[in-house]
Amino acid sequence: MADSLRRLVNTASFSVLQDKLESWYKDYHAISCDQNLNRCCELVELTSRIQGQLFTILNLTAREGGHYAGVDVLKSRLLPWLGASFSMATSSVTNDTSLNLIQETVEKERRIRELSASHENDMQKMETQLCSARLHLDTVKQELEDAHQQLDDTKNISATTLLATEDEILQLKADFRLREAHDQIEIYKRKLVVLGDYEKQVQLLKDEVSFLTAEKSMLQERLVRSRSPSPLARRSLASSPLRSESPTRAQLTNSSRHARLVSRFSDLYAVERLEAQSLLRRYIDDLEMVQRIIFIATVEAFQAAKLAYRKFRLRVRKTLSPSHLVQETLEDSVVDYIVRNLDLYDVQASVNDVINVMNVNPRISFPPEVDLVLISSFIRETCRVAFAMQTLDPPLDLAFTSDGELYSDSKYRRSYDSEFTAPLVVYHVWPALLEGDAVIVKGEAVTRRGALWRSSRSCSPVRSRNGSPTRTLGFSGSRSPSPGRLSTSRL
């Protein structure tokens, strides 16, 4: 409405009407009749346009007031003016027409009263609804205050629980270190036992060497007695060394074989492990169990390969010992022979041993229709890599692992689904590779809170094929042994 009124003011329609009216008055006697009529019609048209704009503004003003605002003004001013205008314009209005107009006016007033009463009822209903809405708002505000109070209480309880959890973590760290110290003591005890056996074998070998040396001296004396060599031959025999001091093939290729085997170990993790995982996922829905199976297969393959390497080395030493008198040269020759003849390693026997051990492992479970022969190719390649790593100087081995151990950034990487604030390892995906005490290839582990409680509560059924009930019960009461413990226990 204000825009329409502003446009009417800006156009200055009344000023234009006044100017035209004054111009017509000045020229009325100077122009012709037709021109006077044209100017009169022009003023009538301009007046009608101004009245149309005023009625538009009147309509908009009445709408802004609502349904019932401005009714008295229209009744007291507009309707009488319109009635007077129509009565003046036409003198042919009859009494019937006047009566009809009165009846219509009465009917409109009655409708206006009804609408007013209806409007008052609607206003009362809206006031009632507004009161109920205010009551509901007060209730919601009270509930919100209660929720804030409850949230504050929960925060206080959470802070107390966090303090208790930190104390439990410290206690768990102390327990874990104590348990690890006991494990190390057990390992050292077994190594001492093995060292005693080695010392006995070394003493036996020394006795055999002394006996063979004495026998050789006797044979040389007999040979000297049978024929006496010339002085020139004696000098050449005395000056010629018994053995060349040049390095063996194993010593020359140690660095290149080390780099190749480390790269092959990384390929096992990136390629063969994922192939075995996708193959097992066809039959086992639990991804955690699949990763546990592959990790245990890797650890057991290393243990089987190390045991096979020790047996193979003993056989080679026994075969080559008659032709060597010095222990150092014998060890170099044994390693060099193994490096040259890696294809003589019976890898299938190690694969069978790994599968038999895993069938009675209590830490893994899988459906009866699944056979671990599915991942025999992965186990075979892991055994070959582990066997070749034993020929290095120093040999490569896997790091010690146990479920529930403290996570170490120097040994592992966290998997994508780990809780990155959890301090404990719930299970391992891939072992770390060690050279002595140094980690050269990191493993992968899954860390979650409450790892020890989860591992103790998740008791999966033991699947046994070739193991007897006694062997199964023996495995079910112990944890998975570490690489060092396995190596000493299988000698």
C-alpha positions as a printed Julia matrix, in Angstrom:
491×3 Matrix{Float64}:
   0.0     0.0     0.0
   2.84    2.4     0.9
   4.47    1.68   -2.48
   1.23    2.52   -4.33
   0.8     5.72   -2.34
   4.44    6.66   -2.99
   4.0     6.12   -6.72
   0.84    8.27   -6.67
   2.72   11.07   -4.86
   5.76   10.82   -7.15
   3.69   11.06  -10.32
   2.07   14.34   -9.04
  -1.22   13.44  -10.73
  -3.18   16.17   -8.89
  -0.63   18.82   -9.95
  -0.94   17.69  -13.56
  -4.75   17.81  -13.23
  -4.58   21.34  -11.79
  -2.2    22.54  -14.52
  -4.37   21.12  -17.28
  -7.48   22.64  -15.7
  -5.86   26.14  -15.5
  -4.54   25.87  -19.09
  -8.05   24.93  -20.31
  -9.55   27.84  -18.4
  -7.14   30.3   -20.05
  -7.7    28.98  -23.57
 -11.43   28.18  -23.29
 -12.58   31.16  -25.4
  -9.65   31.0   -27.82
 -10.11   27.41  -29.01
 -12.9    25.69  -30.81
 -15.71   23.58  -29.37
 -14.12   20.29  -30.42
 -10.87   21.2   -28.73
 -12.74   22.17  -25.53
 -14.53   18.78  -25.56
 -11.25   16.93  -26.11
  -9.65   18.72  -23.15
 -12.7    17.97  -20.98
 -12.54   14.26  -21.92
  -8.82   14.24  -21.17
  -9.5    15.69  -17.69
 -12.26   13.1   -17.1
  -9.87   10.24  -18.09
  -7.17   11.61  -15.82
  -9.66   11.93  -12.96
 -10.86    8.33  -13.48
  -7.28    7.03  -13.39
  -6.62    8.93  -10.16
  -9.85    7.53   -8.65
  -8.82    4.01   -9.73
  -5.48    4.4    -7.95
  -7.23    5.78   -4.86
  -9.65    2.83   -4.77
  -6.67    0.46   -5.1
  -5.0     2.19   -2.13
  -8.33    1.98   -0.26
  -8.54   -1.76   -0.88
  -4.92   -2.36    0.23
  -5.43   -0.23    3.35
  -8.56   -2.2     4.3
  -6.65   -5.5     3.83
  -3.83   -4.4     6.09
  -6.35   -3.77    8.87
  -7.64   -7.36    8.9
 -11.11   -8.74    8.39
 -13.0    -6.22   10.53
 -10.85   -3.07   10.72
 -12.2     0.04    8.94
 -15.8    -1.22    8.8
 -17.16    1.82   10.65
 -15.37    4.26    8.34
 -16.7     2.53    5.24
 -20.23    2.52    6.69
 -20.12    6.14    7.8
 -18.36    7.74    4.82
 -17.97    5.57    1.72
 -21.39    3.94    1.59
 -23.36    7.19    2.11
 -21.22    8.93   -0.51
 -21.76    6.1    -3.0
 -25.51    6.12   -2.25
 -25.7     9.85   -2.77
 -23.71    9.55   -6.02
 -25.97    6.85   -7.4
 -29.13    8.72   -6.29
 -27.89   11.84   -7.98
 -26.84   10.0   -11.15
 -30.13    8.12  -11.6
 -33.61    9.3   -10.66
 -35.29    6.07  -11.71
 -34.65    4.16   -8.38
 -37.91    2.72   -7.06
 -39.03    1.98   -3.52
 -38.46   -1.7    -4.14
 -34.88   -1.04   -5.07
 -34.37    1.06   -1.91
 -35.91   -1.74    0.17
 -33.63   -4.3    -1.41
 -30.62   -2.15   -0.67
 -31.71   -1.82    2.96
 -32.18   -5.57    3.25
 -28.76   -6.22    1.74
 -27.26   -3.72    4.18
 -28.9    -5.46    7.14
 -27.75   -8.86    5.88
 -24.18   -7.6     5.51
 -24.26   -6.14    9.04
 -25.5    -9.51   10.38
 -22.7   -11.34    8.58
 -20.2    -8.83    9.9
 -21.44   -9.47   13.48
 -21.18  -13.25   12.96
 -17.7   -12.91   11.58
 -16.74  -10.72   14.52
 -18.06  -13.31   16.99
 -16.23  -16.07   15.13
 -13.08  -14.0    15.2
 -13.38  -13.54   18.98
 -13.84  -17.3    19.43
 -10.77  -17.95   17.3
  -8.8   -15.47   19.35
  -9.84  -17.21   22.57
  -8.82  -20.61   21.15
  -5.46  -19.22   20.06
  -4.94  -17.73   23.54
  -5.73  -21.13   25.08
  -3.28  -22.85   22.71
  -0.69  -20.2    23.5
  -1.07  -20.89   27.22
  -0.69  -24.64   26.68
   2.37  -24.02   24.47
   3.89  -21.89   27.22
   3.28  -24.64   29.77
   4.88  -27.19   27.42
   7.84  -24.85   26.9
   8.3   -24.57   30.67
   8.23  -28.36   30.93
  10.84  -28.71   28.17
  13.04  -26.12   29.89
  12.83  -28.08   33.14
  13.73  -31.32   31.31
  16.65  -29.54   29.66
  17.92  -28.38   33.04
  17.59  -31.95   34.37
  19.5   -33.24   31.33
  22.29  -30.71   31.95
  22.48  -31.79   35.55
  22.61  -35.46   34.52
  25.33  -34.65   31.97
  27.41  -32.98   34.67
  27.0   -36.04   36.9
  28.04  -38.31   34.01
  31.12  -36.16   33.38
  32.14  -36.49   37.02
  31.64  -40.26   36.92
  33.6   -40.5    33.64
  36.49  -38.55   35.13
  36.56  -40.92   38.1
  36.41  -43.94   35.78
  39.25  -42.52   33.66
  41.45  -42.23   36.71
  40.65  -45.82   37.64
  41.38  -46.95   34.06
  44.78  -45.24   34.13
  45.6   -47.07   37.36
  44.55  -50.36   35.75
  46.75  -49.63   32.72
  49.73  -48.98   34.96
  49.03  -52.23   36.8
  48.7   -54.08   33.49
  52.02  -52.63   32.31
  53.7   -53.82   35.48
  52.11  -57.29   35.15
  53.1   -57.49   31.51
  56.7   -56.55   32.24
  56.82  -59.11   35.03
  55.37  -61.79   32.76
  57.8   -60.84   29.99
  60.68  -61.07   32.46
  59.52  -64.57   33.48
  59.31  -65.56   29.8
  62.81  -64.27   29.2
  64.04  -66.24   32.2
  62.43  -69.38   30.8
  64.02  -68.71   27.41
  67.43  -68.23   28.99
  67.05  -71.44   30.98
  66.22  -73.39   27.85
  69.09  -71.76   26.02
  71.38  -72.82   28.83
  70.13  -76.38   28.47
  70.69  -76.22   24.71
  74.1   -74.65   25.27
  75.01  -77.55   27.55
  74.0   -79.98   24.82
  76.08  -78.0    22.31
  79.07  -78.09   24.63
  78.73  -81.85   24.94
  78.58  -82.16   21.15
  81.58  -79.84   20.78
  83.54  -81.92   23.27
  82.62  -85.09   21.37
  83.66  -83.47   18.12
  86.95  -82.33   19.68
  87.62  -85.88   20.87
  86.88  -87.18   17.39
  89.15  -84.52   15.87
  92.01  -85.39   18.24
  91.55  -89.07   17.47
  91.53  -88.39   13.73
  94.56  -86.12   14.07
  96.47  -88.85   15.87
  95.42  -91.36   13.24
  96.51  -88.97   10.49
  99.9   -88.46   12.1
 100.36  -92.21   12.29
  99.45  -92.56    8.64
 101.86  -89.78    7.69
 104.67  -91.46    9.64
 103.97  -94.71    7.81
 104.0   -92.83    4.54
 107.32  -91.17    5.41
 108.81  -94.52    6.34
 107.62  -96.1     3.1
 109.14  -93.44    0.88
 111.35  -90.55    1.73
 110.61  -87.42   -0.32
 113.31  -85.12   -1.65
 114.21  -81.92    0.23
 112.63  -79.83   -2.51
 109.36  -81.73   -2.17
 109.51  -81.32    1.6
 109.93  -77.57    1.29
 107.01  -77.3    -1.16
 104.84  -79.43    1.09
 105.7   -77.37    4.12
 105.15  -74.06    2.34
 101.82  -74.97    0.73
  98.79  -73.97    2.9
  96.25  -76.57    3.85
  93.3   -74.4     2.81
  92.74  -71.25    0.81
  91.8   -68.22    2.9
  89.55  -66.71    0.19
  85.93  -65.99    1.25
  83.24  -68.54    0.37
  80.3   -67.95   -1.94
  77.96  -67.54    1.04
  80.14  -64.76    2.46
  80.41  -62.99   -0.88
  76.64  -63.0    -1.55
  75.49  -62.31    2.01
  74.57  -58.65    1.45
  72.76  -59.25   -1.86
  70.86  -62.22   -0.45
  69.95  -60.13    2.62
  68.42  -57.36    0.48
  66.6   -59.87   -1.74
  65.12  -61.79    1.19
  63.98  -58.62    2.98
  62.26  -57.51   -0.24
  60.71  -60.98   -0.61
  59.4   -60.79    2.97
  57.71  -57.47    2.14
  56.2   -59.04   -1.0
  54.79  -61.86    1.14
  52.96  -59.26    3.2
  51.76  -57.19    0.24
  50.84  -59.93   -2.27
  50.68  -63.52   -1.01
  49.09  -62.56    2.33
  46.25  -60.68    0.62
  45.69  -63.57   -1.81
  45.46  -66.03    1.07
  43.16  -63.65    2.95
  40.78  -63.27    0.01
  40.79  -67.06   -0.43
  39.87  -67.7     3.21
  37.21  -64.96    3.22
  35.18  -67.07    0.78
  34.58  -69.57    3.58
  35.14  -67.57    6.81
  33.15  -64.36    7.37
  35.13  -63.19   10.4
  38.02  -61.0     9.14
  39.74  -61.07   12.51
  39.85  -64.87   12.53
  41.2   -64.92    8.95
  43.99  -62.52    9.91
  44.79  -64.6    13.0
  45.04  -67.75   10.84
  47.45  -66.1     8.39
  49.59  -64.63   11.19
  49.85  -67.98   13.01
  50.64  -69.7     9.7
  53.51  -67.24    9.15
  54.96  -67.76   12.65
  54.63  -71.55   12.45
  56.21  -71.56    8.97
  59.27  -69.74   10.35
  59.54  -72.21   13.23
  59.24  -75.22   10.91
  61.81  -73.75    8.52
  64.3   -73.06   11.33
  63.9   -76.61   12.65
  64.4   -78.04    9.15
  67.5   -75.83    8.7
  69.05  -77.16   11.91
  68.45  -80.77   10.85
  69.76  -80.1     7.34
  72.84  -78.36    8.74
  73.6   -81.26   11.06
  73.4   -83.69    8.13
  75.7   -81.56    5.98
  78.18  -81.14    8.83
  78.24  -84.86    9.4
  78.86  -85.42    5.7
  81.64  -82.83    5.33
  83.41  -83.33    8.67
  85.76  -86.17    7.48
  87.41  -83.81    4.98
  87.88  -80.85    7.38
  90.19  -80.63   10.34
  89.52  -77.05   11.47
  86.1   -76.25   12.95
  85.92  -72.74   11.42
  86.48  -73.93    7.89
  83.92  -76.69    8.41
  81.19  -74.2     9.42
  81.92  -72.01    6.39
  81.78  -75.0     4.08
  78.48  -76.16    5.59
  76.83  -72.76    5.06
  78.27  -72.46    1.57
  76.94  -75.92    0.67
  73.46  -75.03    1.94
  73.43  -71.74   -0.01
  74.4   -73.6    -3.19
  71.79  -76.33   -2.64
  68.68  -74.59   -1.31
  66.57  -76.74   -3.62
  67.42  -79.79   -1.47
  65.22  -78.35    1.3
  62.12  -80.57    1.76
  59.64  -77.7     1.93
  56.57  -79.94    1.66
  57.45  -81.64    4.95
  57.56  -78.24    6.64
  54.2   -77.3     5.09
  52.65  -80.49    6.45
  54.1   -79.79    9.9
  52.66  -76.27    9.89
  49.19  -77.48    8.87
  49.24  -80.21   11.54
  50.22  -77.73   14.25
  47.56  -75.22   13.17
  44.83  -77.88   13.18
  45.25  -78.23   16.97
  45.9   -74.56   17.75
  43.26  -73.31   20.25
  43.56  -69.68   19.14
  41.93  -70.22   15.75
  38.68  -71.82   14.59
  37.1   -72.35   11.18
  34.22  -74.35    9.67
  34.67  -78.13    9.32
  34.48  -77.95    5.53
  37.5   -75.63    5.36
  40.95  -77.2     4.99
  44.14  -75.24    5.62
  45.55  -76.8     2.47
  43.85  -73.82    0.82
  46.75  -71.6     1.92
  49.49  -74.2     1.42
  51.08  -72.11   -1.34
  51.41  -69.15    1.06
  52.88  -71.43    3.74
  55.31  -72.95    1.21
  56.65  -69.57    0.08
  56.98  -68.41    3.71
  58.93  -71.58    4.59
  61.31  -71.05    1.68
  61.97  -67.43    2.65
  62.46  -68.35    6.31
  64.84  -71.22    5.41
  66.94  -68.93    3.2
  67.06  -66.28    5.95
  68.82  -68.77    8.25
  71.82  -68.84    5.88
  72.52  -65.11    6.43
  75.11  -63.8     8.85
  73.46  -62.91   11.2
  70.23  -64.81   10.44
  66.86  -63.04   10.3
  64.02  -63.99   12.63
  60.55  -62.84   13.73
  59.97  -60.66   16.77
  58.43  -62.05   19.94
  54.64  -61.51   20.0
  51.84  -62.1    22.48
  48.2   -61.04   22.56
  47.65  -58.2    24.99
  51.2   -56.86   24.79
  51.97  -53.15   24.85
  51.95  -51.55   21.44
  55.39  -50.42   20.19
  55.81  -47.94   17.34
  59.26  -49.35   16.63
  57.88  -52.84   15.93
  54.4   -52.37   14.46
  52.08  -50.23   12.43
  48.45  -49.94   13.49
  45.85  -51.36   11.11
  43.17  -49.07    9.67
  40.45  -50.39   12.02
  42.5   -49.94   15.22
  41.75  -47.61   18.09
  44.74  -45.27   17.85
  44.58  -44.31   21.55
  44.55  -47.92   22.8
  47.86  -49.01   24.39
  47.41  -52.8    24.08
  47.52  -55.14   21.09
  44.43  -57.33   20.77
  45.88  -59.41   17.9
  48.61  -59.29   15.23
  48.17  -59.13   11.46
  51.83  -59.51   10.43
  55.02  -60.11   12.46
  58.03  -57.81   12.59
  61.36  -58.96   11.1
  64.46  -58.73   13.31
  68.17  -58.76   12.59
  69.65  -59.43   15.98
  67.76  -56.97   18.21
  67.06  -54.39   15.48
  63.73  -54.21   13.65
  64.33  -53.99    9.88
  60.72  -54.55    8.7
  57.77  -53.43   10.84
  54.79  -55.68   11.41
  51.1   -54.78   11.67
  48.91  -55.02   14.76
  45.34  -54.21   15.81
  45.0   -52.16   18.99
  41.74  -51.82   20.9
  40.82  -51.03   24.45
  40.2   -53.97   26.74
  42.43  -56.31   24.7
  43.17  -58.68   27.6
  39.5   -59.03   28.58
  38.45  -59.69   25.0
  41.13  -62.29   24.42
  40.26  -64.07   27.68
  36.52  -64.1    26.97
  36.66  -65.2    23.32
  37.14  -68.94   23.71
  36.76  -70.43   20.25
  36.29  -74.18   19.75
  39.42  -76.19   18.93
  39.42  -77.95   15.61
  41.54  -81.09   15.57
  42.14  -83.49   12.7
  45.33  -85.35   13.21
  46.01  -84.56   16.85
  44.98  -86.85   19.67
  42.67  -85.64   22.49
  45.62  -85.52   24.87
  47.57  -83.25   22.54
  44.54  -81.03   22.02
  44.04  -80.56   25.74
  47.7   -79.79   26.16
  47.51  -76.99   23.61
  44.27  -75.52   24.93
  45.8   -74.55   28.25
  48.73  -72.52   26.92
  49.29  -69.4    24.89
  50.95  -69.24   21.53
  54.71  -69.64   22.13
  57.15  -66.99   21.06
  59.62  -67.59   18.21
  62.49  -67.94   20.62
  60.62  -70.37   22.86
  59.55  -72.46   19.92
  63.06  -72.64   18.57
  64.42  -73.92   21.87
  61.53  -76.3    22.53
  61.85  -78.1    19.21
  65.54  -78.88   19.36
